């Protein structure tokens, strides 16, 4: 059975799971939706922070810092591109 066939607003999903796996230890199952724990919220926040931070670091800081070291400028120098290459988003398709 696909999860799209289960109606979340009704107890169909819980009844399906109870019929498939049965109630554990004879306790009644909770018919509420899955609750997000504090650990899951923390994991989500850390994941989002790392996602944004790492993308900014890899795709913004490193190319700009490389251009400053090579050209003493944030943008590429057209005269020195043939020697050093260019670490610019608009000119380097890999970035």
Secondary structure, DSSP 4 states (H G I P E B T S, - for coil): --GGGS-TTSSHHHHHHHHHH--GGGPPPP-SPPPPPHHHHHHHHHHHHHHHHHHHIIIIIHHHHHHHHHHSSSSPPTTTHHHH----TTT-TT-
